[in-house]
Amino acid sequence: MYDKTHALMQRGRDFLGTEHAILCGAMSWVSERNLVSAISNAGGFGVIACGAMTPDLLDAEIAATKALTGKPFGVNLITMHPLLFDLIAVCAKHQVSHVVLAGGIPPKGSVEAIKAFGAKVLVFAPTLALATRLLRNGADALVIEGSEAGGHIGPVATSVLAQEFLPALADEFVVFVAGGIGRGDMIAAYLEMGASGVQLGTRFACATESIAHPAFKQAFFRANARDAVASVQVDPRLPVIPVRALKNKGTEEFTAKQREVAALLDAGKVDMEQAQLEIEQFWAGALRRAVIEGDVESGSVMAGQSVGMVTKEEPVAEIMAQLMAESEAALS
Ligand SMILES: Cc1cc2nc3c(=O)[nH]c(=O)nc-3n(C[C@H](O)[C@H](O)[C@H](O)COP(=O)(O)O)c2cc1C
């Protein structure tokens, strides 16, 4: 049915063990058992967002996801989590097949610890040199993610990253493209450039199976591309990774938060690492308020620029079928 798309996705499908090489990127608070299992049951690849979860919470989430799907799914771990190696041990206990390391360069020993229990490791990399090094040193696949994406972002657009990374890496390695993908036509284009598959977040965040609050979903359905803006860095010293979210009062609160952290830094009350942790905790809390409590005014409604293409609540299987049909039509 999707012969041309499936043929171009073959390496990605083999790597993920799925029907379609479409990942739903981990979204903190959103990518839990319900959405993850729905994605995998629809032939895609769901990824649990561990975020700031404790090892016990991750343990329960993996077990609950396994109860809802027999298909492959992955776990996304944030590299700066203070208990990273305990979280890896939880993944080992459950024989998780794929672990995604996000949020920074994988710390020493982490890739090895994951491979030691037989799982595959997916990494992100901001530059071609670093990507090449990570892939040569054991990472099994790469996700390149452009600045159109929702959540934490880098400075370069997906279209540019694709042109830079795919010709250099796609012959030898499995590379997935993420950021700003809202339709199957775009999937077809990246596959033709050599990608093994794609990763989407924004397009799936408000699916019927997503537990996001109805107010969070409404905010998505109303928003246009230009409403999904990147956060502004107030003090150049602060290690602030920009975050793309719908513009609201919370956007201003983040500015205030940065001033507060900068003052703590000046007073010598925190070091740079603690400052970064403070800022990440702000985002985790603000995203939780929006996703779980539905506070879309002062919470953080993280969304990518493809949000304008998300107009109604649809079951994951329908979104997946639409994307695949659009890709197939584009390739035909
Ligand atoms: C609400 C939201 C939360 C996200 N949280 C995370 C996260 O916790 N970890 C992560 O690696 N990426 C996170 N992302 C990025 C997604 O995994 C994915 O790569 C991105 O959404 C793809 O780009 P798109 O939004 O343009 O489809 C998040 C994205 C959104 C929209």
The ligand as an ORCA input file, in Angstrom:
! r2SCAN-3c Opt
* xyz 0 1
  C       5.511     19.578     24.014
  C       6.875     19.082     23.580
  C       7.736     18.515     24.523
  C       8.971     17.995     24.137
  N       9.767     17.407     25.086
  C      10.935     16.783     24.703
  C      11.709     16.044     25.646
  O      11.359     15.934     26.814
  N      12.852     15.454     25.207
  C      13.256     15.538     23.891
  O      14.306     14.980     23.549
  N      12.541     16.236     22.978
  C      11.381     16.835     23.352
  N      10.612     17.488     22.398
  C      11.020     17.406     20.962
  C      10.327     16.211     20.255
  O      10.807     14.989     20.746
  C      10.544     16.203     18.747
  O      11.888     16.000     18.418
  C      10.072     17.486     18.077
  O       8.783     17.794     18.534
  C      10.085     17.318     16.552
  O       9.786     18.512     15.894
  P       8.278     18.995     15.580
  O       7.721     19.472     16.867
  O       8.491     20.082     14.608
  O       7.532     17.832     15.018
  C       9.378     18.049     22.772
  C       8.520     18.641     21.836
  C       7.277     19.152     22.204
  C       6.369     19.748     21.159
*
